[in-house]
Amino acid sequence: IWVSGAALSSERRRRELIANGELRAAQALRPLGFYDPMIQGSLERRDGENWILTLDIERGPPVIVSDTNLEILGPGASEAVVSEWLKAWPLPVGVTLDQGVWRTQKTEIIDAVESEGYLAAEIVESTIALDLIHNAAVLTLRVETGAQYVMGDVSFEQDLVHPVVLQSIPRFDTGDPYSAWAVEQLRQDLWRTGYFGDVDVREERTQDVDPPRVDFRVLGGPRNRLTHQGTVGYG
């Protein structure tokens, strides 16, 4: 690591820089499962006021996952996306702890159940219990899915076409389980009609009803009036 400046002219400041470099290197290793590294820093002057900081790092023994407690609670626990997530769990017993993977998995399970309509899903417990004497970690993750939302009404706010023309476009009925895929299809299908230059589908969630629901406000902007379309075919 190159360092420049006359601020390192004193021995105290050089020692502080070395200590800070060693500390930051140690902190950077922890998320990767290495909590007991051996780090030795040194400074060498180069080209006048320039210095180079060298860190000699031995990562030491990794922290190994010794137990994993995963629990999905609520009506969404039986969804196929949950089974798939559990089956693909990348931090089983015996692997090195990786906190980046741990954080990713927490995001993925929430995204997965939300895509199936469990929009109030939340993590109710997330702990990594470290035993640095034995270099072991116990992972605990509990997720509450909450109730599944349903599709509500679709209202169109536009003045380009008669509302009746748009009523058959949604691929879902009021009361169907919420589906992120169906919402995206609604956006794409409205844009493919050719009536709109831009389509904004806004979700309005109502939680204090049984079942909770999501209504949709569709705002459609006009296309460029100079746009031309054509088709090519053969027979």
VOGU-3710 file (C-alpha; in Angstrom, 3 decimals, decimal comma):
1> iwvsgaalss> 0,000/0,000/0,000  1,527/3,316/-1,089  1,360/6,225/1,354  2,508/9,765/0,630  2,995/12,892/2,726  5,344/14,384/5,251  2,869/13,547/8,027  4,714/10,235/8,514  7,952/11,935/9,464  7,540/11,034/13,160
11> errrrelian> 8,008/7,548/14,548  4,705/7,778/16,469  2,671/8,466/13,324  4,366/5,616/11,504  3,528/3,209/14,331  -0,089/4,435/14,277  -0,337/3,814/10,530  1,047/0,300/10,874  -1,318/-0,493/13,761  -4,288/0,881/11,849
21> gelraaqalr> -3,382/-1,168/8,785  -3,091/-4,337/10,853  -6,449/-3,659/12,532  -8,285/-3,004/9,262  -6,820/-6,145/7,706  -7,984/-8,191/10,703  -11,470/-6,680/10,469  -11,635/-7,438/6,743  -10,888/-11,129/7,380  -13,662/-11,637/9,938
31> plgfydpmiq> -16,601/-11,720/7,503  -14,724/-14,482/5,635  -14,496/-16,623/8,776  -10,969/-15,827/9,969  -10,998/-14,323/13,461  -7,498/-15,106/14,689  -5,024/-13,966/12,035  -1,338/-13,147/12,515  -0,629/-9,791/10,853  2,716/-8,029/10,810
41> gslerrdgen> 3,011/-4,574/9,237  6,081/-2,641/8,167  6,793/0,743/6,556  9,539/1,538/4,077  10,385/4,926/2,612  10,346/5,150/-1,176  11,112/8,132/-3,421  11,482/10,930/-0,925  8,186/11,520/0,871  6,511/8,319/-0,351
51> wiltldierg> 6,183/5,280/1,867  5,019/1,734/1,260  3,079/-0,186/3,898  3,510/-3,951/3,721  1,242/-6,343/5,602  2,353/-9,936/6,085  -0,861/-11,868/6,787  -1,412/-15,396/8,006  -5,152/-15,956/8,130  -5,030/-18,562/10,856
61> ppvivsdtnl> -7,665/-21,295/11,353  -11,136/-20,603/9,940  -14,337/-20,562/11,952  -16,404/-23,588/10,942  -20,202/-23,845/11,025  -20,970/-26,388/13,739  -24,777/-26,164/13,701  -27,470/-24,431/11,665  -31,002/-23,695/12,859  -33,290/-22,528/10,056
71> eilgpgasea> -36,992/-22,044/10,738  -39,650/-20,575/8,459  -42,861/-19,777/10,336  -46,313/-18,857/9,086  -48,527/-19,947/6,195  -45,790/-19,307/3,633  -43,575/-22,034/5,073  -45,099/-24,634/2,725  -44,372/-22,675/-0,455  -42,114/-24,332/-3,044
81> vvsewlkawp> -39,738/-21,355/-3,025  -39,039/-22,011/0,664  -38,240/-25,673/0,022  -35,918/-24,684/-2,803  -34,148/-22,134/-0,603  -33,669/-24,649/2,208  -32,407/-27,301/-0,194  -29,813/-24,931/-1,649  -28,593/-23,620/1,750  -24,862/-22,894/1,210
91> lpvgvtldqg> -23,685/-22,833/4,864  -24,218/-26,364/6,172  -22,317/-27,905/9,050  -18,634/-28,262/8,234  -18,095/-25,273/5,914  -16,203/-22,085/6,689  -18,376/-19,259/7,978  -18,886/-16,564/5,339  -20,933/-13,615/6,548  -21,375/-12,265/3,023
101> vwrtqkteii> -23,156/-15,491/2,057  -25,138/-15,322/5,317  -26,419/-11,828/4,504  -27,257/-12,827/0,930  -29,310/-15,797/2,091  -31,377/-13,607/4,421  -32,179/-11,266/1,554  -33,010/-14,155/-0,766  -35,560/-15,802/1,540  -37,411/-12,533/2,113
111> davesegyla> -37,444/-11,810/-1,624  -38,629/-15,345/-2,337  -41,646/-15,307/-0,025  -42,541/-11,740/-0,981  -42,695/-12,810/-4,629  -45,399/-15,296/-3,576  -47,460/-12,641/-1,818  -46,152/-12,693/1,754  -45,402/-8,990/1,677  -45,138/-8,564/5,458
121> aeivestial> -42,458/-11,250/5,836  -39,734/-10,414/8,313  -36,726/-11,908/10,025  -37,556/-12,349/13,699  -34,226/-13,846/14,767  -30,802/-13,737/13,152  -27,777/-14,726/15,204  -24,271/-16,049/14,728  -23,039/-17,563/18,004  -19,230/-17,644/17,868
131> dlihnaavlt> -16,997/-19,945/19,891  -13,547/-18,541/19,162  -11,850/-21,055/21,462  -12,975/-23,935/19,259  -13,366/-21,827/16,072  -17,009/-22,804/15,705  -20,206/-20,936/14,832  -23,878/-21,759/15,361  -26,222/-20,068/12,894  -29,839/-19,343/13,798
141> lrvetgaqyv> -32,354/-17,796/11,412  -36,092/-17,547/11,973  -38,426/-15,956/9,418  -42,115/-15,135/9,902  -43,937/-14,997/6,567  -47,181/-13,433/7,764  -50,378/-13,732/5,764  -50,453/-14,006/1,994  -51,741/-10,902/0,212  -54,251/-11,184/-2,626
151> mgdvsfeqdl> -54,676/-9,238/-5,826  -57,100/-6,355/-5,527  -58,715/-4,050/-8,054  -56,968/-2,463/-11,023  -57,827/1,148/-11,851  -56,559/2,916/-14,972  -55,719/6,600/-14,898  -55,343/7,561/-18,556  -57,339/9,304/-21,265  -55,983/7,609/-24,386
161> vhpvvlqsip> -58,334/4,645/-24,869  -61,735/3,577/-23,632  -61,409/1,823/-20,234  -63,276/-1,235/-21,539  -60,378/-1,927/-23,903  -58,015/-2,378/-20,957  -60,199/-4,445/-18,633  -59,196/-7,806/-20,155  -55,439/-7,165/-20,024  -54,676/-8,206/-16,396
171> rfdtgdpysa> -53,869/-11,924/-16,219  -55,347/-12,247/-12,738  -58,680/-11,842/-10,991  -59,466/-9,959/-7,814  -58,828/-12,333/-4,919  -56,061/-14,341/-6,591  -52,909/-14,816/-4,484  -50,508/-11,947/-4,997  -47,881/-12,685/-7,629  -44,913/-10,468/-8,456
181> waveqlrqdl> -44,759/-12,230/-11,835  -48,360/-11,251/-12,624  -47,661/-7,619/-11,720  -44,677/-7,522/-14,052  -46,726/-9,169/-16,806  -49,358/-6,455/-16,365  -46,717/-3,788/-16,972  -45,366/-5,540/-20,037  -48,775/-6,349/-21,521  -49,933/-2,745/-21,179
191> wrtgyfgdvd> -46,779/-1,486/-22,855  -47,146/-4,046/-25,683  -50,602/-2,730/-26,562  -48,858/0,190/-28,243  -51,186/2,728/-26,647  -48,697/4,019/-24,089  -45,229/5,509/-24,164  -44,713/4,682/-20,515  -46,597/2,613/-17,956  -46,437/3,053/-14,183
201> vreertqdvd> -48,159/0,391/-12,067  -48,433/1,556/-8,469  -49,238/-0,853/-5,670  -51,477/0,201/-2,797  -51,318/-2,290/0,072  -54,044/-2,707/2,660  -52,888/-4,774/5,627  -55,755/-4,445/8,107  -58,217/-6,600/6,124  -58,577/-10,374/5,862
211> pprvdfrvlg> -56,938/-11,370/3,630  -54,635/-8,373/3,129  -54,781/-7,067/-0,422  -52,926/-5,040/-3,016  -54,821/-2,692/-5,326  -53,201/-1,298/-8,454  -53,259/2,174/-9,972  -52,068/2,198/-13,561  -50,820/5,472/-14,991  -50,254/5,466/-18,740
221> gprnrlthqg> -48,492/8,196/-20,675  -49,048/8,812/-24,417  -46,701/7,547/-27,095  -44,790/9,861/-29,386  -47,303/10,810/-32,081  -44,633/10,494/-34,782  -43,975/6,822/-34,010  -44,488/4,446/-36,964  -45,041/0,706/-36,828  -44,863/-1,949/-39,467
231> tvgyg> -44,722/-5,709/-39,942  -42,835/-7,997/-42,276  -43,939/-11,492/-43,149  -43,995/-14,135/-45,833  -46,312/-16,861/-46,998
//
